[in-house]
Amino acid sequence: MKITVCIGSSCHIKGSRQVVEQLQKLIAQHNVGDKVEMAGTFCLGKCQQGVCVNVDDEFHSVSPDTVDAFFQEQVLAKI
């Protein structure tokens, strides 16, 4: 599974750094680093929707407040 988080200026302002840090922490906590690859990218073109995150090319809008639920539903449930 590949998770790509936008780190462009709009997403950065909306908390992409916190989203990345929390995802890294959750991946380590759940010991799924061998199943999940993290990457960063610049603009995914949906800046108005929050921090843009792709999971295996499926778009999601995530915020620092929704990272835990996103991880449970979109990552753990699918690996």
C-alpha positions in Angstrom: 0.0 0.0 0.0 1.3 3.4 -0.9 0.2 6.6 1.0 1.1 9.9 -0.7 0.5 13.1 1.2 0.5 16.5 -0.4 3.1 18.8 1.1 2.4 21.8 -1.1 1.8 25.2 0.4 -2.0 25.0 0.7 -1.9 21.6 2.3 1.0 22.6 4.5 -1.1 25.5 5.9 -3.9 23.0 6.5 -1.6 20.7 8.5 0.1 18.3 6.2 3.2 18.1 8.4 1.1 17.0 11.3 -0.8 14.5 9.1 2.5 13.0 7.9 4.0 12.8 11.5 0.8 11.2 12.8 0.7 8.7 10.0 4.4 7.8 10.6 3.6 7.3 14.3 0.5 5.1 13.6 2.4 3.0 11.0 5.1 2.4 13.7 2.6 1.7 16.5 0.8 -0.9 14.4 4.0 -2.4 13.1 2.9 -2.2 9.4 6.0 -0.4 8.0 6.7 -3.5 5.8 3.2 -3.1 4.2 2.8 0.6 3.9 5.0 3.0 1.9 4.8 6.8 2.6 5.6 9.4 0.1 5.2 13.2 -0.3 4.1 15.1 -3.4 3.3 18.6 -4.4 -0.2 19.7 -5.4 -2.8 17.1 -6.2 -5.2 19.7 -7.5 -7.8 19.6 -4.7 -6.4 22.3 -2.4 -9.8 23.5 -1.2 -10.6 20.1 0.4 -8.0 19.9 3.1 -4.8 17.9 3.2 -4.8 15.8 0.1 -3.9 12.1 0.7 -3.8 9.3 -1.9 -4.0 5.7 -0.8 -3.1 3.5 -3.8 -4.3 6.3 -6.1 -7.6 6.8 -4.2 -8.1 10.4 -3.1 -8.9 11.4 0.5 -9.2 14.7 2.3 -7.6 14.4 5.8 -6.9 16.9 8.6 -4.8 16.5 11.7 -8.1 15.8 13.6 -9.2 13.0 11.3 -5.9 11.1 10.8 -6.7 8.4 13.4 -10.1 7.6 11.9 -8.6 7.8 8.4 -5.8 5.3 9.3 -8.3 2.9 10.8 -10.7 3.0 7.9 -8.4 3.4 4.9 -5.2 1.7 6.0 -5.6 -0.9 8.7 -8.9 -2.1 7.3 -7.3 -2.7 3.9 -4.0 -4.4 4.7 
